[in-house]
Amino acid sequence: MPQYSETVMDHFMHPRNVGEIPDADGIGEEGNPVCGDMMTFYIKVSRDGKTIEDVKFKTFGCGAAIAVSSMVSEMAKGKSLDEAAAITREAVARELGGLPPNKMHCSNLGADALRKAIENYRARRAAEHSNPPAGDAPVCPYCDGSLPCKDTELCSSCGRKLP
């Protein structure tokens, strides 16, 4: 059994920022089919579009995956989008007091899921500015992004399957 630091154990036993942001500005999902870990990050961005005001996550996986998600959420909160996107797996592992070599992939997943949430936010904003929704054009029930037509199966903004 791998030896975990006190910080890893604390973030595993008492994870910070667990949950979902229903009206998230960006959503990012990352997983590893080999080990079964799956992380989804939700971000809320300031009105000026520069700072991450809130971060939540849902993680299905091992203790290291939960601890990594918790730490990544703490590291990202209050940071600019660029600072948060620059969080590396090495920085996450360092903040956690180290991870066993066979668990380092977990820190990759957390940083990647956060980056995907930031990319999702930026793509949504770019789409809104280049193609503002028309009066009664169909919109996604998850992110309020405009849809090309009523028969679309996936939202191009958030990527979720439509009802």
C-alpha positions in Angstrom: 0.0 0.0 0.0 1.4 3.4 -0.9 2.4 5.8 1.8 0.5 9.1 1.6 1.5 12.4 3.2 -0.7 14.0 6.0 -1.8 16.6 3.4 -3.0 13.9 1.0 -4.9 12.1 3.8 -6.4 15.4 5.0 -7.7 16.3 1.4 -9.0 12.7 1.0 -10.8 12.6 4.4 -12.0 16.3 4.2 -12.1 17.3 0.5 -12.7 20.9 -0.2 -15.1 22.3 -2.8 -16.9 19.0 -3.5 -20.1 19.4 -5.6 -21.4 21.0 -8.7 -22.0 24.5 -9.8 -25.4 24.4 -11.5 -24.8 27.5 -13.6 -21.1 26.9 -14.1 -19.3 29.1 -16.6 -17.0 26.2 -17.6 -17.1 22.5 -17.2 -14.2 20.1 -17.8 -14.1 16.4 -17.6 -11.1 14.1 -17.6 -10.7 10.4 -16.9 -8.4 7.4 -17.1 -10.1 4.3 -18.4 -7.2 2.1 -17.1 -7.6 3.0 -13.4 -11.2 4.1 -13.5 -10.7 7.7 -12.1 -13.0 10.3 -13.5 -13.0 14.0 -12.5 -15.4 16.8 -13.5 -14.5 20.4 -12.6 -17.0 23.3 -12.6 -15.8 26.9 -12.6 -17.5 30.2 -11.9 -15.7 33.2 -13.5 -15.8 36.8 -12.3 -17.9 39.2 -14.4 -14.8 40.8 -15.9 -13.8 37.3 -17.2 -10.4 37.3 -15.5 -10.7 35.4 -12.2 -12.0 32.1 -11.0 -14.4 33.0 -8.3 -15.5 29.5 -7.4 -14.5 25.9 -8.2 -16.3 22.7 -7.5 -15.5 19.1 -8.5 -17.0 15.7 -8.6 -14.5 12.8 -8.6 -15.0 9.1 -8.9 -11.8 7.4 -8.0 -9.2 6.4 -5.5 -8.1 8.5 -2.5 -5.3 10.1 -4.4 -7.7 11.2 -7.1 -10.0 12.8 -4.5 -7.1 14.5 -2.8 -5.8 15.8 -6.1 -9.2 17.2 -7.1 -9.5 18.9 -3.7 -6.0 20.4 -3.9 -6.5 21.6 -7.5 -9.7 23.3 -6.6 -8.0 25.1 -3.7 -5.0 26.1 -5.9 -7.3 27.5 -8.7 -9.8 29.5 -6.6 -9.1 33.2 -6.8 -6.5 32.8 -9.5 -6.6 34.4 -13.0 -7.7 32.0 -15.8 -4.1 32.0 -17.1 -2.6 31.3 -13.7 -5.1 28.4 -13.1 -4.5 27.0 -16.5 -0.8 26.9 -15.7 -1.2 24.6 -12.7 1.0 21.6 -13.4 1.0 18.1 -12.1 4.3 18.7 -10.3 2.9 21.7 -8.5 -0.2 19.7 -7.4 2.0 16.8 -6.1 4.3 19.3 -4.4 1.4 21.0 -2.6 0.1 17.6 -1.5 3.5 16.7 0.0 4.2 14.2 -2.8 2.4 11.3 -4.3 3.6 7.7 -4.9 4.9 7.3 -8.5 2.0 5.0 -9.4 -0.4 7.8 -8.4 1.2 10.7 -10.2 -1.3 10.2 -13.1 -4.0 11.4 -10.7 -2.4 14.9 -10.5 -2.4 15.0 -14.3 -6.1 14.3 -14.4 -6.9 17.1 -12.0 -4.9 19.7 -13.7 -6.2 18.6 -17.1 -9.9 18.6 -16.0 -9.4 22.2 -14.7 -7.7 23.2 -17.9 -10.7 21.7 -19.9 -13.1 23.7 -17.7 -11.2 26.9 -18.6 -11.1 26.0 -22.3 -14.8 25.3 -22.1 -15.5 28.7 -20.6 -13.3 30.5 -23.2 -15.0 28.6 -26.1 -18.5 29.5 -24.7 -17.5 33.2 -24.5 -16.0 33.2 -28.0 -19.2 31.6 -29.4 -21.4 34.1 -27.6 -19.4 37.1 -29.0 -19.2 35.7 -32.5 -22.8 34.4 -32.7 -25.2 36.1 -30.2 -28.4 34.0 -29.7 -31.4 35.1 -31.7 -34.7 35.9 -30.0 -36.3 32.5 -30.1 -33.4 30.3 -31.2 -33.1 27.0 -29.3 -30.8 27.1 -26.2 -29.1 24.4 -24.2 -30.9 23.7 -20.9 -27.5 23.2 -19.1 -25.4 26.2 -20.2 -27.9 28.4 -22.1 -25.6 28.3 -25.2 -27.4 28.8 -28.5 -28.0 25.6 -30.5 -27.9 25.5 -34.3 -31.3 23.7 -34.5 -33.9 21.9 -32.3 -32.8 18.5 -33.5 -29.2 18.8 -32.2 -28.1 15.9 -30.0 -25.1 17.5 -28.3 -24.6 21.1 -27.1 -21.6 22.5 -29.0 -20.9 24.8 -26.0 -20.8 22.4 -23.0 -20.8 19.1 -24.9 -23.6 17.6 -22.9 -26.2 15.2 -24.4 -29.5 17.1 -24.8 -32.8 15.7 -23.5 
